[in-house]
Structures are given as structure tokens and as C-alpha cells.
Amino acid sequence: MTTAQHKIGTGFGAQSTADDVLRGIDLPGKLALVTGGYSGIGLETTRALVRAGAHVVVPARRPAAAKKVLGAGVEVDELDLGDLDSVRAFAERFLASGRTIDIVVNSAGIMACPETRVGPGWEAQFATNHLGHYALVNRLWPAIAPGGARVVSVSSAGHRRSAIRWDDVMFEHGYDKWAAYGQAKTANVLFAVRLDTLARDAGVRAFALHPGGILTPLQRHLPREEMVAAGWFDENGNPNPDIGIKTPEQGAATQTWAATSPQLDGLGGVYCEDCDIAEIAPEGAEFRGGVCNYAVDPEQAARLWTLSAELTGVSAF
């Protein structure tokens, strides 16, 4: 049954932290995989899940850096989401361990980078943020625990910058870094919508989300003057209090909630924000919350899944 894209009244909100949403939830014996789990909100997600008792695996493009940040209590392996051979190799190593996965949090990503091509000439944001995660989940599918596992796709309000550009997905006819980011974040939502449809009969549910505005290394490609012009900071580098910047602990809350909360039992395929299911955003509205209809459209989701399978050569369904 399709879950309605409407708030459910969770009692949490924008100021809730990952520890807040995990209070009373015990995760010993659970295995969570968190991409990007050694930086920004991914790091805070990893830390919160570990405190709740989960065993966390962090696949990292820079394993040495990840191990230095995470310490001995978290399992680190090598993975470059922009390289499908690396995705395949990581998945094969994990599957060979014979373990099952209870939680997948696809938190890694790049934002508004200069035009970059990876693999067979793919636009890097679409390839890394979407196709890498798509291939990873499909290759790991034999290990994803039936009857309760969750897959969480970290999107952004930035999805409102672009629907899927079906006539030029790879920006071969002119690159716009923000449109490319928007398309990739729309793809993250559509991935969750389609995966939930395909996997729900196995008891596996998928969710997408906007974590909120958080100052993390995700902004590394943005010059300071651009962030000042966008109103994120003043000239002295102080965050604008009117745009609701979250701490990393608050930014990790919605994905941690989506991954673990019993409030979502039996639900799936929805876009969440501020630790609740989001509403549909009115057309033409400013970036004030909610999700665009095109990002949760089942037909668009099915079309993207087919394209992704063709591009990566992988589909578990």
C-alpha cells in the first residue's frame, strides 16, 4: 500500500538531534551501513547509531582518513561511489562475509562541483550521488535483511532546482552546477520511491529526506562570496540566523529517524524533513519545505530505475 505524502505528527522537529530520535531505541545486533559516514552529518549519524548499539560499516573513498576520525569502534572499508568497479568490489567483499544489513543510509554526496566527468563520461554529481548508490544497493541486495531492513536516501531541498533532464541527463549540452545538483537530488528521491515499490513485498522499506541546511564539508566547492551572495553568511562569515542553519547533530536527525523509528513501521516510499513525512510543495513556491510532485512521481521513478539499470548494468529486481 502506498504511503501518503503527509505529516504524521511525530513529536520531533527541526531542532531534534540524532540522539533525540534514538532515545529508547536499542540497536545491538543490528548492522548499519553509512556512506559518507566519516564526515558532516554522516559522521554524526554513525556516532549516534554506535551509541545506540549498532555495528556500523562505513565504506569510504579515503579509508585512512575515515579510520582516523572514527576510531576502532567502526568498521571501515574502501569505496568510491564514482567508480562502479569500486562499488562492485566493495559489495563482493561484504557479501563474502555472509552478514546481513539492517540499515543502509546513503549519506555521501558532492554538491555544486565544477564540471567533472567520471566513468564513461558521466556527469559527476548524477554519477556519484545517484548511480553509485543505486549500484551499491542493488549489488548488496542479497545481504539486505528481509522483513525489516530500511534503505535511506539522503536528498535535499535542492531537488527543487531541477527535475530529471531526460533529454540531457549528463549535461552534454552545457553544464550548470546547481541544476546538476538538483537533478541528482531529485534522483535520490525517485530512487527511494521505486525501491520501496520493488522491495516492500520482502519487508524492506525505503525513504528519502532533506536533512536541513547544515554547514559541512559538502560546501567545499563553493567560494565564500557565493555563499554570502546567497544569504547563507554575512560579510564576516557569520551564519544567517533567518535561514535556520542546523548543527550537524540536528542535521543527522532525520536520516537517523528514517532509518530506525518505529513511527515509520509499515510505511515507505516517502520524502521526509524535520523528522516527519513532508508535505507536497506548492508549485512555484520558494525553498520553504516540502517535496515537488515530480520527485515522488511513481512513473518518473520507474523510468529512472530503468535508465539506471541500463547505465550501470545492475538491477536486483
Secondary structure, 3 states (H helix, E strand, C coil): CCCCCCCCCCCCCCCCCHHHHHCCCCCCCCEEEEECCCCHHHHHHHHHHHHCCCEEEEEECCHHHHHHHHCCCCEEEECCCCCHHHHHHHHHHHHHCCCCECEEEECCCCCCCCCCEECCCEEHHHHHHHHHHHHHHHHHHHHECCCCCEEEEECCHHHHHCCCCCCCCCCCCCCCHHHHHHHHHHHHHHHHHHHHHHHHHHCCEEEEEECCCECCHHHHHCCHHHHHHCCCECCCCCECHHHCCECHHHHCHHHHHHHHCHHHCCCCCEEEECCEECCECCCCCCCCCCECHHHHCHHHHHHHHHHHHHHHCCCCC
